[in-house]
Amino acid sequence: MGAVAADRDKRAARRPAAVLLAVALLAATTVLVNRVFPGWAYPLWNALVALVLVALALWCGLTAGSLGLSHRTARRAALVGLAGVASVAVSYGVALALPPLRAAFDDQRAAVGLGTVVWAALVRIPLGTVLLEEVAFRGVLPALFGGVDLDRRWRWSPVLAASALFGLWHVLPSIGLASSNAAVARVFGAASPVLVPSLAVLASAAVGVGLCAWRRAGHGLLAPMLVHLATNSGGVLLAWWLQR
């Protein structure tokens, strides 16, 4: 028993180093995928980073359950996730019915061919966006920050820390958003180029907290993954359809 406890303590002592490694890896990743890598590398690299983050968490003695990856809660997570998918579908239906809200889908980036939008909705977003972001910001980082029992006990400190990093993760993707999305351009016009990324960071951090709540409700990462996938892939498909 003493040897087991010593090994557990040794693994737990690795967590500060693991936090630094995880944050450094994610910081490098956001630069690489947004400024360096070609588009086809995005899902491959991000899926690899997700695996590395899980391995890093296991190296610290964290369990699959503490990361939201336990198979025992998969059924509940799926049901809660599907309820979230339904709520996203209703929200998008309301947005399409109201012209002021429909303008949010007026995104020039969606003016692409069928093959490109299928790649984005079925490969790039699921493997490149949803998998990494949920594993990193709703699984590994909250656990490393101390929320190892997040599915049973809500803890604000690890949730807010991980969600703040999720907000910063969106700085580079939000630069230039006003020039590609008509609704953003109409609201902010020629506002300071710092304003839109700043608001994107705050909004993404708030979304991160909400997705952590979905994880807790479903007792697993599958719940926020389904909600995230429905939101992003559904949004891309609707924007493409409206551009057509």
N, C-alpha and C positions, 0 to 999 in steps of 0.2 A: 504493500500500500504506500509506503514511504517513497519508493521509486516512482510510482505512478503520479503521486502528488508533486514530486520534484520535476518530473517531465512536464506536467501540466503548468507548473509555475514558470518553467523555462520557456515554454511556448507562449504563455501570456506576456512574458517580458519582451517578446519580439514585436508586440503590437505597435509601439511608437515608431519603430523602423518601418513596419509594414504600412502605416499611414503615410509616411513620407514617400515610400516607394510607390504606393498607389496613386497619390496625388501627382507625383512627378510623371508617372506613366500617363495619366489622364491629360495632364497639361501638354505633354509632348504629342499625345494623340490628337488633341483638338487642333494643334498647329499643323501636324502632318496631313490630316484628312481634309482640312479646309484650305490649306495653302500649298501643299507639296504633292501629295499622291494624286494619281489619276482617279477618275470616278469609279472605275471597276475595282480598285483596290480597297475602297471604303468598307464594304461588308466583310471582306476577308480579313483585313487588319483589325477591325473592331471586334469581330468574333474571336480572333486570337487574343486580343487584349482582355476580353471577358473571361476567357479560360485562365489567363495568367492571374487575373485578380482573384478568381476562385481558389487557384492553387496557393496564392499568397495568404488568403484567409485561412485555408486549411493548415498552412505552415505555422500559423499562430495558434493553432489549437481550436479554431472555430469549427462548428459542425455544419452539416448541410442544412439542418433545421434552423440554426441561427441566421443563416443566409437567406431563408425563405425558399429553400430548394428541397425540402423533405417530400418524399412521395406520399407520405401518410396524409398530408393535407391537400393533395392535388385535386381531389374531387370538390372540396369546399372552395378552393381557390378558383377552379374553373367556373363553378356556379356564380360566385361573386363577380368574377371577371365578365361573364356573359351578361349579367345584370348591368354592369357598367357599359358593355357594348350596346345594349338596348338603349340606355340613357343617351349615349353619344349619337345613336341613330335618330332618336327623337329630337335632340338638339339640332342636328344638321337639317332635319326635315323642317323645323321651325325657321331656321336661318334661310333656307331656300324659299320659303313662302313669304318672307319679308324682305323686300328689295334693299332696305338699308343694311340688313345683315348679310344678304347675299353678296354684297360688294366685297366682303372679306375674302371671298373665293376668287376675286378678280386678280389673279397672280400670273404675271407674264412667264414665270418659270414653268408653268404648267402647259404652255403652248408648245407641246412636243408631240411626237408620233406615238402610235399605240404601243409599239415595242418598248419605247423609253418609259412610258408611264407604267406598263406592266412590270418592267424591271424595278422601277422605283417602289411600287406598291407591294410587290411580292418577294423581292430580294433585298434591295438596298435598305428599305425601312425596317423589315423584320430582323434581318441579321446585322445590319450596320448601325441602326439607331436603337430600336427597342431592346434588343438583346443586351448590348453593352450598357445602355443607360439604366436599365432596370437592375442588372446584376451589380453595376457599380454604385448607383446612387440610392437604390432601395434595398440592396442586399449587402454587399461587402462593406461599404463605407459606414452605414449606420452601425453595423456589428463591430467594426473596428473602433468606432467612437464610443462604444459602450452599450449599444442597444442590442445586446445578444439575445434578449427575450422580447423583442419588439412585437411579436405576434401575440404575446400574452399581456405585456405591460407597456403602455405608451410612455415614451421618454422624449421630452422635448429637445434636450441637448443634442443627442445624436441625430435626431430628425432634422433639426434646424441646421446643424453643421453640414450634413450631407446635402440638404436642399440648397444651402448657400453655394456650395460648390457646383451643384447642378445649374444654378443661375449663372455662375461665371462660365460654365461650360458653353453657354449660348452666346457669349460675346462675339466671337468671330462669325458664326452663322448669321447674326443679326445685322452686321455691318452691310449697308447697302440695301436693306430691306425696303426702305421707303421708295427706292427707285424701281423696284420690281412688283410691289403690291399696291394696287390702286387705292385700296381703303386706307392703308398706312400713309400713303402720300397725301390723301385728302385731309386726314386728321392732323398730320404734323407738318406738311408742306416743306418749307425751307428751314425748318427748325434745326437747331444745332445737331451736327452729326453724332454728338455724344448722347443726345437725349433718347433716341430710339434704342440703341444698345443698352442704355441704363434701364429703361423701362422693360426691355426684354429680359434682362437679368432678374429684375424684381418679379416679373410675371412668371418666369420659369421657376424661380425659387418657391413661389406660392404653389405652382403646379406640382413641384416636387413634394411639398408637404401633403398635398391632396393624394398623390400617388402612394405615399407612405401609408396614408390612412386606408387606401384600397388594399394595400398589402396586408395590413393588420386585420382588416375585415375578412380577407380571404385566407389568412394564415399561410400565405405563400406568394412568391413573386409572379406566379401565373396570373393572378388577378390584375395587378397593375400592367402586366405585359399585354393582356388582351385589351384593356382600356386604352393604353398607349398606342397599340397597333390600330385599333379602330379609329382613333382620333387622327393619327398621322396618315395612314394609308387611305382612310375614308376621305380625308381632306384633300389629298392629292388627286384622287379619282374624281371627286366633285369639281375641283378646280379645273381639271382637264376637260371634263364634260361641258362645263360652262364656257371654256375657251373654244371648244369645238362649235 
